[in-house]
Amino acid sequence: MVTQIQQSGGRGDPRTDEQIARDLGLSAIFLMSLKDISPQQTALNLFNHFYPGYEAKVNLGSTNNLEASKPGLLNTILGKYFYIKVSI
């Protein structure tokens, strides 16, 4: 996903910006507003959107808890959602 929103038509993730935004529950325009110069900063911006503020991050505890907190979010961000869905 990060590669996709950094450069349209990113390799390995055939989803459009609109599909990714829909999978994340965001508008495509808002998703594009999270775009930054590096994929790492883009991912951090997205993470900060879903877990704003210090308390939200402390309550998350660890990235290992992402799946329990927001099921499917990590797979969507990494682009695995599409491949899992198609291969089932």
N, C-alpha and C positions, 0 to 999 in steps of 0.2 A: 504494500500500500504506500509506504513512504516513497519508494522508487516511482510508483505510478503518479503520485501527486507532485513529485519533483519534476517529472518529465512525462508528458502525455505519451501513451503507448509504451510504457515501461515494459521491459522484457520480464517474462516469468509471471506476470499478473495481468491477464487480459481484461480485467474489469475496467469499466469507464469510471471517471471521476464521480459521476452520478450514482453508479452502483455502489461504489465504496462509501460514499456519503450516506446512501440509504441503509447500507449494512451497519453503519455506525450510528444511525439515527440522527444524522446531521443534514443540513442543506449543503448542496455542492458549493455554494458561494461561501458559506461559513468554513467548510473544509479547506477551501483554497486560502482563506484568511490565515490559516494555521501554517501554511507553507513558509519555509525558511530557506536559507542558502544551502544548508547541509541536511542530509537525511536524518542525522542524529538530532538536530535542533527541531526539525519538523516533528519527529516522534516525541520529543520532549514537550513541544507545544500541545500536541494531541493528549499526551498523558496529563499535562497540567489542566487541560480543559475538563477531562473526566475526573480528575482528583485535584480540585483547586484548593490551595491553602495548605498550610502545614498540618493541620488537624486531620484532614482527609487522607493525607499521605501516611501519617502516623497510624491511623486506624486501619489502613490497608496492611501495614506491617511488612509486607514483602511482596515482590512481584509474583512469588509463588501463589499468592492469594488472589491474583487477578481473575482467574477462572471462576472461583467461588463468588467473588464480588460482582463481576460483570461477565456472565457466561458468553463465550464466543468472541469477546473483544480482542484478545491476544491473537487468535487465529485470523480475525478480520484484518488486524493491523499487519500481520506478517504475510497475508495473502493466502494462507492455508485454507481458509473457509471455502474459497472457490473450488480448490482441488479436492477437498474432502467431500463437498456436496456433489461434485460431478462424479467422483469415483464410487459413490455408494450405490 
